[in-house]
């Protein structure tokens, strides 16, 4: 039971419940989280944090 099972369950939920509108929201949240994590130690960090 790892992270892949969570992703699989999420897509099964979307398919059965017809909640496809949740997909862009989740993808944007994942991309923003990755942006913050990957730029945390760089010179871009002050500019990224200024956006929020």
Secondary structure, DSSP 8 states (H G I E B T S, - for coil): --HHHHHHHHHHHHHHHT-TTHHHHHHHHHHHHHHHHHTTTSTTHHHHHHH-
